[in-house]
């Protein structure tokens, strides 16, 4: 896709990319103390989107073509003396990621983008009646959510369409979860 070719390779964004593994869970947990209803809507939405993404992986197994970037990061390893500065450190981390994710399969839709969207939704007040969530937490959620989302492009882990579909799917799953919870609470 043309847009993917215009996005540069920026190794520093790996630091955002890796926060996907712990930040959404931490901030959902913090949110549970301030707004239990929004927590359950987001939590159920995250479960639904995760299941749908895994089904997509089984049906449409999209592979990320990143051959030129693998050649850039290949010489670096955290366990030898080739890492002398922060850039080389980031290259070494990406090299580890590429080795763990050989072939770059299961790209469509992007779970990183899905959980980044969950993080953004955690930080964004969706109604004026919502109980207060500390401003610093909301800012961190939005900054890191957007950072994780764009990092998937900058370190060449996902195509733009992978993230766009995941973003839309996650918002749809959030509102589906909200609807399901409303139906069960009425009975």
C-alpha positions, 0 to 999 in steps of 0.5 A: 500500500502506498501509505505504508511506503511513505512511513519511515522506519523509526527504531525508537518507537519500539519503546512504545510498541513494547508497552502494549504488553502491560499498559492497557491492563494497568490502566484498565485496572486503575480505571476500575477504581474510578468507573466500574461501568466503563471498566466492564464495557472496555474489558468485555470489548477487549475480550470480544475484539481479541476473539474476533482478531484471533478468528481473523488470524485463522481465516486471513493470515496476513504476513508483514513484508519487512525484508529491507528492515530485517537487514537493517536490524540484523547485525544488532544483538543485546548480548554483544559489544555492537550496541554502543548507543540508544539507536543501536539498543533500539535496533537490537530490541527490534532484532529480538522482536523480528526473531520472535515474530519470524515471518510477521504473521497474524497482522490483520487486524492488529492486536497492538492497534486494538489494545492501543484503541482500548487505552485511548478509550480508557483515557477519553471521557466518553460522556459528561456524566462519567465519574472523574478519572485523574487527568494525568492518567487520561493523558498517559493513556491517550499519549501511549495509546497513540504511541502504540498505534503509530509504533506498529507502522514505524517499526514495520510490524503492521500495515496501515489497513491492519491498524485501521480495521483494528481501530474500527473493530475495537470501537464497534466491540466497545459499543457492542459490549456496552449494549450487552451489559445494558441488556443483562443489567435490565434483566 
